[in-house]
Amino acid sequence: MFLQPSPTPFLPSPLLSFLGAYLLGSISFALLLAKIRGVNLREIGSGNLGATNAGRALGPGGAVLVYLLDALKGFLPAWFLLNLAAWDSSESLPESLRWTCAAWAGFGAWCGHVWPIYHKFKGGKGVATLSGAFLALQPMAVLIAGIALAVTAKLTRFMSVGSLVFGISLPVAVAFLSSEARPNADQETVLYFALIAAGLTFWTHRTNIARLLKGEENPVGNKS
């Protein structure tokens, strides 16, 4: 009888969704991959634990790998919460709770990347993890914001400027797509997440903004 499944499915909550995703998001793949190469990423470039700085130590291929792994940290918890079987087995749960838990999971993964508990709360800028989370929550918004990032970075040669444009474009795209295709309020939390992320993207890039204003920001391709 001890092996019989529980009649009550696991029911997530926004808090548990956030905490579980935060612990996953706190894993720094940039730091781990650089360490395998015998490099202390904290002593390279800006010391940031993100794909851009990892590229200075690991090369373009390493930067792409770190970006994909960081994006996966955001995608997996949000996707898992959206597709949890408990939502279909419990008719009493509102549809909005599914999206609320998924949005909180994405936010938790982002917070883990920026303030990782395993690395003294000093992580990366979070753009890759943010894009991964919204790839699960609203993929078309990520496509729109990603194009804006790529075009801006290409024209300005500053990845930081592209990241800021990504942060601005994301909630605009989410709001537009929601009004066009999603008239209900079930996914309202996703838009709130996008708005908060936009503001915090400027905060995580505050040193980049200061360097841009002083003309000291490193352009794309500069290893210093």
Secondary structure, 3 states (H helix, E strand, C coil): CCCCCCCCCCCCCHHHHHHHHHHHHCCCHHHHHHHHCCCCHHHCCCCCCCHHHHHHHHHHHHHHHHHHHHHHHHHHHHHHHHCCCHHHHCCCCCHHHHHHHHHHHHHHHHHHHHCCHHHCCCCCCCHHHHHHHHHHHCHHHHHHHHHHHHHHHHHHCCHHHHHHHHHHHHHHHHHHHHHHHCCCCCCHHHHHHHHHHHHHHHHHCHHHHHHHHHCCCCCCCCCC
